[in-house]
Amino acid sequence: MNFDLIATSAGTAARAGRITTPHGVIRTPVFMPVGTAGSVKGIHTRDLKEDIKAQIILGNTYHLYLRPGLKVLADAGGLHRFNGWDGPILTDSGGFQVFSLGDLRKMSEEGVKFQSHIDGSYHLFTPENVMDTQRTIGADIIMAFDECAPGDADYAYASKSVDLTHRWLERCVRRFTETQPRYGYTQSLFPIVQGASFPDLRKKSANEVTGYNSDGYAIGGLAVGEPEKVMYEMIEVVNTILPEQKPRYLMGVGTPVNILEAIDRGVDMFDCVMPTRNGRNGMLFTSQGIINIRNNKWMNDHSPVDAQGTSFVDHHYTRAFLRHLTISGEMLGAQIASQHNLAFYLWLVEEAGRQICNNNFKSWKEEMVIRLKRRL
């Protein structure tokens, strides 16, 4: 994998770049639609490519490990062949999902023993077998196994968690180095910076992970309950340490405003379930603000979903029609809303890249943030 830094924009740390992977080139900044179980919920692969114009999608190690299982994925020739997506794929390590299980998991130095949320069966994730699992899934970019401390973690807990994450990272790198890809193309391993909301722990973690000279680096453990102001501060702390010549991936973030603020602070890659999850519940993101499509005010509004005059997916779908589908519980309503939100997110990061290349990101971002916060 290669990363080329193409442009920066005055007055910010924003940058535009290009990541070259075995399955294609990714222009950054980039948003990755989340395909938890191998597919982006409710979205056809054709629509991801042609309408939404996704460059890379994300899969989840925990969910794919449980279902369909590693044998099915291996027999298929990896996730690309299993789901029909021929572009780049990134898989997270499953750490966040495991640690979200609460009483269904038990952590030790070895790894994490957990119960499946599907059938209650017991499993063990270790740094080594998580690397093996992601080799079998076959993503272009894979993540190290880490512990994601809660946003309200105290210093003592966060400090122990960071040290454990670093010991696990060493084991991940060792296993990754001593094994080979399964399907004839290379994979890249990204370490994850942790440290909760404590600047000194974030600095410690960032310095530790950069010692491995990986193809890229991730920032984890944010947008998990801490105030937005703190999240932005932690991003700034970490990005002063992470190398400029490698891509930076902010995991699980966030709203359109969060993404623009993170781009301003030097982040290149994003993922979040918000576009599809909120879309299924009737929340639409537009260039003029946020729409709750369930509201009565849209009942007889026959204009396109986006107030600029055209929907980011298909101008034939009006606000009134989408409200009708949503209120009626029609599956098509959730699908259209999800497509629109994803296409909007992809448009937003692509436009951010254009503004960076034109050296105009700062003023554009300040205007967009005001618009994106509005409730229509």
N, C-alpha and C positions, 0 to 999 in steps of 0.2 A: 504494500500500500504506500502511496506517495501523497504528500500534501504540498500544494503550491500556494503560497500567499500572493494574491493578485493585487489587492488594493486595501488601503486604510482611509479613514475619513477624519479630517481635522477636528480637534476638540473632543474626541472620543477615543475609546480603545477598539471601536468596531472595525471589523476586517471582512473582506470577501476573499474566498479561496476556492480551491478545487482539490477534491480527494479522488484519487484514482484507485479503484478496487478491481479485483478479478472479474466482477460482474458489471462494471461500468463506472462512469465518472459522475461524481456528485459535486454540484456547485454549492458552496456555502456562503452565507448561513443557510441551514437546511432544517426543515421539520420532518420528522419521521412518523408517519401514521403507525399506530400501535396495532399489531396483529398478534394479540396475546396467544391464541391457540393455533397460529399459523395463517390466520386470515384476519383482515380488518373487518370488524363486526358489521355485517350488512352490506359490504361493498364488494362488487365484482372486481377481479384482477384487471379486467378490461377497463373498467371505470377508473381504477387507480392510475393506470397508465395514460389513458386518453383524455379524460375529463379533469381529474384531480391533478394529474401530472406529478405524481409522487416519484422521487428519485431513489428512495431507499425506504424499506419498511422494517419494523421491529418485531421480533418474536420473543416469547418468554420461555426460558429454560424449564422453570418449575412446571408450567402447564403442559408443555410439549413432552416432558419426561413422563408425566402421569398419563397423558392422553394426547396422541395415539400411542405413545411409547416409543422407545428407541429402536426396537426391532422393525417396526413399521417404517420409521424414518430411514433407517439404514437400508432396508430392502428397496425403498423407493429411490435411493441414491441421494438422500439429503432433502432438506426442506425446500430448496429451490424446485426440485423435480416433483416433490409431493404436492406443493400448492400451486405450481405453475407460474410463480413469479420469477422472472429471469434477471431481475435487477439486483442490486446489492441488498443484503440483509444484515441486520445487527441483532444479536441476542443478548439480553441481560442475563445475569447469572442465576436468577431465581432467589437471590438473597433477600430482596425486599419482600417478596411474596411469602417466603418461609418465615421471616421475622414478623410478618403481619398476622400469622396464625395464632399468636398469643399462647394460650394454654395447650395448643396442639403441637407445640415444639419444645425441645430441650436442647440448649446450646452447651457445647464443651469445646475444649481445645481441638479435639479431633474434627469437629464439624457441628452439624445440626441434625438431630433426630426429630422427625416430624410425622404427624398423621396426615394422610391425604384428606383433603376437604371433600373428595368424591366418595370414598368408601371406607375411610377410617384406617386403611392399611398403613403400616409403619415403613418409613424410609429414612435413609441417612444421606445427607449431602456433605461432602468434604471438598476441600479445594481441589483435590486430585480428581474425584469422580465428576465434579462439575466441569472441569476441563475436558474430560473424556466425553461427557454428555454433549458439550458444545462442539466438540470435534464431530460427533455423530450427526448433530443437527446440521452442521455445515455452513453456518453463517460466515460472511466475509469478516465481520468484526465481532469479537466475543469479549465478554466482560469478566473481570476477576471476581471471585467469590468474596463478599465482604459482609460486615454487619452494618445495618442501617440503624443508627441510634435514633430514638424519638426526638422530636423537636424540643421537648422540654427536659431532656436528659440533663442531670447535674454534671458538674465537672468531673467528679470521680468516675462516674459511669462512662462518660464520653471518652475520658483518657484511656481507660481499660479497653474500651471498644476499638479505639484507634490502634492501639498496640496489637490487639487480636487481628484486626483487619490487615495490618502490616505483616504479621507472621503468616497469615493465610495467603497473602499476596506472594510472599517468597515461595510458598509451596505451589501456588498456581503457576508461577513463572517456571519453576523447575519442571513441573509436569508438562506444561506447554512446550518447553524446549526439548524434552526427551521424547515427545510424540510427534506424529506426522499427520497432516490433513488427510482425510479419507477419500476425497472426491477429485483430486487432481488439480486443485488450486490452493493458493496460500490463504491463511487466516491471520488476522491481526488481533492481539490481545491488548485491551485497554485496562490499566489499573484504575482504581476509584479512590478519589480523595474523600476522606471522611473528617470528622471533628466537630460535629454538631454546630453549635453557635458560638464556639470559642475560637477567637482569632489565632491564639498561639497553637492550638491543636490543629487547626486548618493549615497553618504554616508548616508545622511538623509533618503533617501527612503529605502535603504538596512536595516538600523537599524529599521525603522518603520515596514517593512513587516516581519522581523524575529521575531518581538514581537508576532506574531500570531501562531508560532510553527506549521506551515503547513507541509504537507507531502513533499513538494518541493517548489522551487522558480524559477521564470522566470526573465530574464533580457530583457526588451523591449526598444523600442525607439532607437535602433542602426541600422546601415546600412540603414539610411534614409536620406543620403546626407552628413554626416560628413566624414572627412578624415579617412582612415583606421587606421592611427596611433592613432587618438583620440578614435576610437572604441576600440582598444586594451587597451588603457589606462583606459577607463571606465570599461571594463571587470575586469581588475586587481583591480581597486578600489573596485568594488562591491564584488568580490570573496574573498577579505580579511575579509569581514563582514559576508557573507552568511555562514551558518554552514556547516562544512565538511561532516557531517553525513546525509545530505539531497541532492537530485539531483538538479542540476542547469541547467536551460533550456535557451539557447540563442535564442530568437525568430527571425525568418526570415533571418537567416544568414547561408550560403552565398556561396562564391566560395570555391573550395577545399582548397585553401591556407588559407582563412579566418577560415575555420573549424579546420585545424591543429593548427593554431595560437591560436584559442580559447581553444582547448583541452589543449594546452601547459599552458594556464592560468587557467585551472581548470573547464572548462565547460563540461557537460555530455551529453546534449541533443540538437539537432538541427532540424530545418526544413527550407526549402526554395523551391520556385517554379523553381529555376534556372535549375535543371537537365532536367525537362520536357519542360519548356518554351524555353530554349536555344536549346534543342534537336530538337524541332519542327522547329526551324529556322536554323538548320544545324550545330550547334556548338556541338562538341563532346569532352568530357573530358576523357583523357587517362592517364595511368601511366607514359607516356613519355612527355605529354604536351597536348596542345589544338589543335584540328583539326577543320578547317572550311571545311566541307565535300563538299561544293559547288565549291571549288577551282578546276581549271582544272587539277592540279597536281595529283588528285586522280582518274581521269577518267579511267586510265588503270592500277590502283594499285589493284591487286587481293589478297593482303594480308589481314589478319583479321583487324578489326577496331583498336584493341590495338596493339601497336608495339612490345609488349612482345611475341607475337605469338598466342595469343588467345583472342577472344572477351570476355567481362565479361558476355555476354548473350548467344551468339551462334556463334561458329567459322565458320559456313557456310555462314554468312553474311560478305562479303568483303567490303572494302572501295569503290571499283568501283561500286559494286551493290548498296550500300547505296547512293552513289552520284547520280547514275542514278535515283533511286526512288525519291530522294529529288528534283533534277532538274525537274523531270517529274511531280512533285506535287502529287505523289502517297501517299495515307494515310499511307501505310505500312512503308514508309520511316520515317515519323514522329514517328510512333509507335516504330520502331526498335531503332531509335536514343534516344527516351525517355527511353526505357528499358535499353539500354546500359548505359546512364548517371546515371540512378538511381542505377543500379547494381554496377557501378563504385563507386558512393558515399558510398553505403553500404559496399563495399569491403574496401574502404579507412578508414572508422571509425572502422571497424572490425580489420584491420591490425594495426591501431593505438592502439587498445586495446591489441593486442598481443605484440606489442613493449613495451607498458607500463608494462605488466606482466613480460616481459623479462628484465625490467629495462634498456631499450635501446631506449626510445622514443626520447630523445633529438637529438642524432646523426641521427637517421632515419628521423625525421621531417626535420632537416636542409637539408638533401639530397633531400627529396621529394619536399620541397618548391621550390628548384631550378628547378627541373624537371617539376613541375606542372605549372610554370609560362611560360614555353616555348611555342611559337607558331610553330607548325610543318608545 
